[in-house]
Amino acid sequence: MKKILKKVFSRTVIEPFVTLVSSILILEYIIFPGLTIDNTLTNIGAGLIAFIMTIFILTYVDNKIKDKFEKKEDKPNQAPTKENEDGKI
């Protein structure tokens, strides 16, 4: 049970969920009401917040895609070697 909870509530699962929920809440309670108010400064501010949030979400998704499909070229199980002053191992 403990292992299942650790897998479900790991950072790789929680982070996209929190990002999605927070962006939906920002859209619902800040951006949409700010764009429908008759105040021009509020409209500009809400549009600016929407632009910044769009840039953030696109960057976040792009980084996640790169991390997912990027090939890891690490050589596993190789111990680092130490060289003497002569260059001999």
C-alpha positions in Angstrom: 0.0 0.0 0.0 2.8 2.3 0.9 4.6 1.7 -2.5 1.4 2.4 -4.4 0.9 5.7 -2.5 4.4 6.7 -3.2 3.9 6.1 -6.9 0.6 7.9 -7.1 1.8 10.9 -5.1 5.3 11.2 -6.6 6.5 14.5 -7.9 6.3 13.4 -11.6 2.5 12.8 -11.1 1.7 15.7 -8.8 3.6 18.5 -10.7 1.6 18.4 -14.0 -1.7 18.1 -12.0 -0.9 21.1 -9.9 0.1 23.1 -13.0 -3.1 22.2 -14.8 -5.4 23.0 -11.8 -3.6 26.3 -11.0 -3.8 27.4 -14.6 -7.5 26.6 -14.8 -8.1 28.5 -11.6 -6.1 31.5 -12.9 -8.2 31.5 -16.1 -11.5 31.1 -14.2 -11.0 33.7 -11.5 -8.5 36.2 -12.8 -8.2 36.4 -16.5 -11.8 35.9 -17.7 -13.3 38.3 -15.2 -10.5 40.8 -15.8 -11.2 40.8 -19.5 -15.0 41.4 -19.1 -14.7 44.4 -16.7 -15.2 47.9 -18.2 -11.9 49.1 -16.8 -9.2 49.4 -19.5 -6.2 48.9 -17.1 -7.8 45.8 -15.7 -8.3 44.5 -19.3 -4.6 45.1 -20.1 -3.5 43.5 -16.9 -5.6 40.4 -17.4 -4.3 40.2 -21.0 -0.7 40.5 -19.8 -1.3 37.7 -17.2 -2.9 35.5 -19.9 0.1 36.1 -22.1 2.6 35.3 -19.4 0.6 32.2 -18.4 0.5 31.0 -22.0 4.3 31.4 -22.3 4.8 29.5 -19.1 2.5 26.6 -20.0 4.1 26.2 -23.5 7.6 26.2 -22.0 6.6 23.7 -19.3 5.0 21.4 -21.9 8.0 21.7 -24.2 10.4 20.8 -21.4 8.3 17.8 -20.4 8.3 16.5 -24.0 12.0 17.0 -24.3 12.7 15.2 -21.0 10.4 12.3 -22.0 11.9 11.7 -25.5 15.4 12.8 -25.0 17.9 9.9 -25.2 20.0 9.4 -22.2 23.6 8.7 -23.3 24.9 7.9 -19.8 27.1 4.9 -19.6 25.7 2.9 -16.6 27.8 1.0 -14.1 31.1 2.6 -15.1 33.4 3.6 -12.2 35.5 6.7 -12.7 39.1 6.0 -13.2 42.0 7.8 -11.6 45.1 8.6 -13.5 48.6 9.0 -12.1 50.8 12.0 -12.9 52.3 9.9 -15.8 48.9 9.4 -17.3 48.9 5.7 -16.5 46.0 4.1 -14.7 
